[in-house]
């Protein structure tokens, strides 16, 4: 798949570049990443380079994962990253600490959901996070995912094991308003 950009009222989702390496390395060194993310730990500048040149580039080239940098303008600084594992519609995302709490991620996730349903023949999108990651859970809830419980996660932890995860699903034709039943 050729990478494509997305736009919302306030955001541009485009490709992470080597100019983002220092921001990625700094954001991913936040202790919250050790607890809730599958990124390498401790996270280094070399990990950020490998992420951009390998993981992101290969994901697009193989049409298995679409990954975007979240920015407030085309050439703006990196605010965070969002992606979707295309074959099964699993979304994942993170923001740098200073950008959290501003409604950025629900806006970005809405754009990714729309783009995925428009381009991929899947009937549902999936979300999961490590149990306790309330910020990620609230984003999924705001975007209309239905909570499906706590269970072993599909995305493997750093050690290769399945994490205890909160999970959710959003159908192609589902109403995007928040659903009851979230912890």
C-alpha positions as CSV (number, residue, x, y, z in Angstrom):
1,X,0.0,0.0,0.0
2,X,1.2,3.4,-0.8
3,X,1.2,5.5,2.4
4,X,-1.5,8.2,2.5
5,X,-2.3,11.1,4.8
6,X,-5.4,11.9,6.7
7,X,-6.8,15.2,7.8
8,X,-9.3,16.2,10.6
9,X,-10.5,19.6,11.8
10,X,-7.3,20.1,13.8
11,X,-4.9,17.3,12.8
12,X,-2.7,15.9,10.0
13,X,-1.9,12.2,10.1
14,X,1.1,11.6,7.8
15,X,4.3,9.6,7.7
16,X,6.7,9.5,10.6
17,X,10.2,10.6,9.3
18,X,13.7,10.5,10.5
19,X,13.2,14.1,11.6
20,X,10.8,12.6,14.3
21,X,13.4,10.2,15.8
22,X,14.3,12.4,18.8
23,X,10.7,13.0,19.7
24,X,9.8,9.4,19.3
25,X,12.7,8.3,21.5
26,X,11.8,10.9,24.1
27,X,8.1,10.1,24.2
28,X,8.7,6.3,24.3
29,X,11.1,6.7,27.3
30,X,8.1,7.8,29.4
31,X,7.7,5.3,32.2
32,X,4.0,4.8,31.2
33,X,5.4,3.0,28.1
34,X,7.2,0.4,30.2
35,X,3.9,-0.4,32.0
36,X,1.4,-0.3,29.2
37,X,3.1,-0.5,25.8
38,X,4.8,-3.3,23.8
39,X,7.6,-1.0,22.7
40,X,11.2,-2.0,23.6
41,X,12.3,-1.0,27.1
42,X,14.4,0.9,27.8
43,X,13.6,2.7,24.5
44,X,16.5,4.2,22.6
45,X,17.2,6.5,19.7
46,X,18.2,3.4,17.7
47,X,14.8,1.9,18.5
48,X,13.1,5.0,17.0
49,X,15.2,4.7,13.8
50,X,14.3,1.1,13.5
51,X,10.7,1.9,14.0
52,X,10.6,4.4,11.2
53,X,12.9,2.7,8.7
54,X,11.7,-0.9,9.4
55,X,8.5,-1.3,11.2
56,X,6.6,1.6,9.6
57,X,8.0,1.3,6.1
58,X,7.6,-2.5,6.1
59,X,4.1,-2.3,7.4
60,X,3.0,-0.1,4.6
61,X,5.0,-1.9,1.9
62,X,3.4,-5.3,3.0
63,X,0.0,-3.7,3.5
64,X,-0.2,-5.3,7.0
65,X,0.0,-2.2,9.2
66,X,-0.7,1.5,8.4
67,X,1.1,3.8,10.8
68,X,0.8,7.6,10.9
69,X,2.5,10.4,12.8
70,X,-0.1,12.7,14.5
71,X,0.7,16.4,13.9
72,X,-1.2,19.7,14.2
73,X,0.0,20.7,10.6
74,X,1.8,19.1,7.6
75,X,5.2,20.1,8.9
76,X,4.3,20.3,12.6
77,X,6.1,18.5,15.3
78,X,5.2,14.9,16.2
79,X,2.4,14.7,18.8
80,X,2.1,10.9,18.8
81,X,1.6,7.9,16.6
82,X,-1.5,5.8,15.6
83,X,-1.8,2.7,13.5
84,X,-4.1,-0.1,12.4
85,X,-3.1,-3.7,11.7
86,X,-4.9,-4.0,8.5
87,X,-5.8,-7.7,8.1
88,X,-7.7,-7.7,11.4
89,X,-8.5,-4.1,12.1
90,X,-6.6,-3.8,15.4
91,X,-5.9,-0.2,16.3
92,X,-3.1,1.1,18.5
93,X,-2.0,4.6,19.5
94,X,0.0,6.8,21.8
95,X,0.7,10.5,22.5
96,X,3.6,12.3,24.0
97,X,2.9,13.2,27.6
98,X,2.5,17.0,27.0
99,X,-0.1,16.4,24.3
100,X,-2.5,14.2,26.4
101,X,-5.8,15.4,27.6
102,X,-6.6,17.7,24.7
103,X,-8.9,15.4,22.7
104,X,-6.3,14.7,20.1
105,X,-6.5,10.9,20.1
106,X,-10.2,10.4,19.8
107,X,-10.1,12.8,16.8
108,X,-7.2,10.9,15.2
109,X,-8.7,7.5,15.9
110,X,-12.0,8.6,14.3
111,X,-10.1,9.4,11.1
112,X,-8.2,6.1,11.1
113,X,-11.5,4.2,11.6
114,X,-13.1,6.0,8.7
115,X,-10.1,5.5,6.5
116,X,-9.9,1.8,7.3
117,X,-13.6,1.1,6.7
118,X,-13.4,3.0,3.4
119,X,-10.4,1.0,2.2
120,X,-10.5,-2.5,3.7
121,X,-13.3,-5.1,3.5
122,X,-13.6,-5.8,7.2
123,X,-16.8,-5.7,9.3
124,X,-15.3,-4.6,12.6
125,X,-12.3,-2.9,14.2
126,X,-10.7,-4.2,17.3
127,X,-9.0,-2.4,20.2
128,X,-7.2,-3.7,23.3
129,X,-4.9,-2.3,26.0
130,X,-3.1,-3.7,29.0
131,X,-5.5,-3.8,31.9
132,X,-5.2,-0.5,33.8
133,X,-4.4,1.7,30.8
134,X,-7.4,4.0,31.5
135,X,-6.3,6.7,29.1
136,X,-6.4,4.2,26.1
137,X,-9.7,2.8,27.3
138,X,-11.3,6.2,27.4
139,X,-10.3,6.9,23.9
140,X,-11.9,3.7,22.6
141,X,-15.0,4.4,24.6
142,X,-15.3,8.0,23.2
143,X,-15.0,6.6,19.7
144,X,-17.9,4.2,20.1
145,X,-16.1,0.9,20.7
146,X,-18.2,-1.6,22.7
147,X,-16.3,-3.1,25.7
148,X,-15.9,-6.9,25.3
149,X,-14.2,-7.7,28.5
150,X,-10.8,-8.5,30.1
151,X,-9.0,-11.4,28.5
152,X,-5.6,-12.4,27.1
153,X,-4.5,-9.9,24.5
154,X,-3.9,-10.6,20.9
155,X,-1.0,-8.2,20.8
156,X,2.0,-9.9,22.5
157,X,3.9,-8.2,25.3
158,X,7.6,-7.6,25.1
159,X,8.3,-11.0,26.6
160,X,6.1,-12.7,24.0
161,X,3.4,-13.5,26.5
162,X,-0.3,-12.5,26.2
163,X,-1.0,-9.6,28.5
164,X,-4.2,-9.3,30.5
165,X,-6.1,-6.9,28.3
166,X,-9.2,-4.8,28.2
167,X,-10.8,-5.4,24.7
168,X,-13.4,-3.7,22.5
169,X,-15.0,-3.9,19.1
170,X,-16.5,-1.4,16.7
171,X,-18.7,-2.7,13.8
172,X,-18.7,-1.0,10.5
173,X,-22.3,0.1,10.9
174,X,-22.2,0.8,14.7
175,X,-23.2,4.1,16.1
176,X,-20.0,5.9,17.2
177,X,-21.5,7.3,20.4
178,X,-20.1,5.9,23.7
179,X,-21.6,2.6,24.8
180,X,-22.4,1.6,28.4
181,X,-20.6,-1.2,30.2
182,X,-17.0,0.1,30.3
183,X,-15.1,-0.4,33.6
